[in-house]
Amino acid sequence: MILIYDYINNQQLFIVPGFYTGCYVVESSLQSTLECFYDQQCIDKLRGYISASSSVNVTVLDASLSSEYSMNSTIKELVDNLMIEQWNVSSDFENYYNECQPIQCTYTFETKNDVIYIVTTLFGVAGGLTTVLKLVVPRFVNIIAYYVRKQRTRVVPEI
């Protein structure tokens, strides 16, 4: 707990509820709660002990309002949720396109291939390769045979 302490008179003045101290400021802050900020008397006492050059108007948080967080929620919970009460997700690609005017718009759709997809793809590749080889190999063999026959039948002139 955070204590407001008077070192001159050696006495404890005020305990700030929900605030913690520790070896590391960040660690203790994350474990603290907003409990004091829901109590106007606590805020007034803090303002009295903090000497600020300008007066800051601080109002108490309203516990009756609907909120994702309670008075006992830690600062860590708020930070983990980016201090957002509710995400409102809406995709309006037309407005995005009109605003940004991209030259090209692409998207990626990632899927995980299952065993059936892999097997049918392999059969498709094998079948396609077989068909292409049935069409290409006989023509290639005929062309080679033609040149071989032509070479053998060539008349060599006598000298």
C-alpha positions, 0 to 999 in steps of 0.5 A: 500500500502507498502511505502518505507519511510525515517524516518531520512528525514521524507519523502516518497521514494517509493510506491510498487504497488500491495503490501499491509500492514495490521494488519496480515502479512499473510492476507495482503500478500494474498491480494497483487498482483504481479504487481511490478514484471511485471515492471523492474523499480519497481524491480530495485527500490526495489533492491536499497532500500533492503540492501542485502549482495549478489546481486540477479539477478531478472528478470521481469515477462513476461506479454506477455506469456500465463498464467492462472494468470494476473498481477492483480491476488492476491497471494491468487488466486495463493495459492488457485490454488496451483500456478499451471497453468494447471493440466495434468491428466494421469493415467498409472496404468501399470507404477505404478504397475511396479514401486511400485510392489504392492502385491495386487491391489484393488479399490473401486467403490462407488454408491448411491443406488436409490429406485428401487435398494433397492426395488428389493434387498429387494424382492430378499432377501425375495424370497431367504429366502422363498426358503431356508425355503421351503427346510429346514423347512420340512426336519427339521420337519421330523427329529424332528417327527422321533425322537418323534415317536421313543421316543414314540415307545420305549419299556420300559423294566419291572423290 
